[in-house]
Amino acid sequence: MDGMSLLTITVLAVFVGFEVVSKVSSTLHTPLMSGANAIHGIILVGAIIVAGQAADPWVLAVALLAVVLATANLVGGFVVTDRMLHMFHARKAAGTRQATRKADGK
């Protein structure tokens, strides 16, 4: 494929991805992030394999950059998922405290 076709496919994929993710309800974001983290783990493994088989120095440099970016993406995804899970957990705890106060008559 020529460069213009690849650029067109990339731009269309960005628009479609944005539309799909923006339509997801907030209750489904945590499972969606968990699935995305699994995909990012596969991408990281692929980047490591490419870096291990690189023959040219510039291919090795690009592969190592891919490993760094994939690692940052994977770790960031887990951090976001953890924060989202804590957000739902804190909401439960606040409701439990209110129910306990009502039962104690406070």
C-alpha positions in Angstrom: 0.0 0.0 0.0 1.1 3.5 -0.6 1.5 6.1 2.1 -1.7 8.0 1.3 -3.8 4.8 1.7 -2.2 4.0 5.1 -2.8 7.5 6.3 -6.4 7.4 5.2 -7.0 4.1 7.0 -5.3 5.4 10.1 -7.5 8.6 10.1 -10.7 6.6 9.6 -9.7 4.2 12.3 -9.2 7.1 14.7 -12.6 8.5 13.9 -14.4 5.2 14.2 -12.6 4.3 17.4 -13.5 7.7 19.0 -17.2 7.3 18.0 -17.4 3.7 19.3 -15.7 4.5 22.7 -17.7 7.7 23.2 -21.0 5.8 22.9 -20.1 3.3 25.7 -22.0 3.8 28.9 -19.9 4.6 32.0 -20.8 1.3 33.7 -19.0 -0.6 30.9 -15.8 1.5 30.8 -14.0 -0.7 33.4 -14.6 -4.0 31.5 -13.7 -2.2 28.3 -10.4 -1.0 29.9 -9.6 -4.5 31.1 -10.0 -5.9 27.6 -7.9 -3.1 26.2 -5.2 -3.9 28.7 -5.1 -7.5 27.4 -4.7 -6.2 23.9 -1.9 -3.8 25.0 -0.1 -6.8 26.6 -0.2 -8.6 23.3 1.2 -5.5 21.5 4.0 -5.3 24.1 4.9 -8.9 23.5 5.0 -8.3 19.7 7.2 -5.2 20.2 9.6 -7.2 22.3 9.8 -10.0 19.6 10.5 -7.4 16.9 13.2 -5.8 19.0 14.8 -9.2 19.6 14.9 -9.9 15.8 16.0 -6.5 14.6 19.0 -6.6 12.3 19.4 -2.9 11.5 20.1 -0.3 14.2 17.2 2.0 13.2 14.8 -1.0 13.3 16.0 -1.7 16.8 15.6 1.9 17.8 12.0 2.0 16.5 11.3 -1.4 18.2 12.6 -0.2 21.5 10.5 2.9 21.3 7.5 0.7 20.6 8.4 -1.3 23.7 8.6 1.8 25.8 5.3 3.3 24.5 3.5 -0.1 24.8 4.7 -0.4 28.4 3.5 3.1 29.2 0.1 2.4 27.6 -0.3 -0.9 29.5 0.7 0.5 32.9 -1.5 3.5 32.3 -4.4 1.4 31.5 -4.1 -0.6 34.7 -3.7 2.6 36.7 -6.9 4.0 35.2 -8.8 0.7 35.7 -7.6 0.6 39.3 -8.8 4.1 39.9 -12.2 3.3 38.4 -12.6 0.3 40.6 -11.7 2.3 43.7 -14.2 4.9 42.6 -17.0 2.3 42.6 -15.7 0.8 45.9 -15.7 4.2 47.7 -19.3 4.8 46.6 -20.3 1.5 48.2 -18.5 2.3 51.4 -20.2 5.7 51.7 -23.6 4.0 51.3 -22.8 1.5 53.9 -21.8 4.2 56.4 -25.1 6.0 55.8 -27.0 2.8 56.4 -25.1 2.1 59.6 -25.8 5.7 60.9 -29.5 5.2 60.2 -29.5 1.9 62.0 -27.7 3.4 65.0 -30.2 6.3 65.1 -27.6 9.0 64.4 
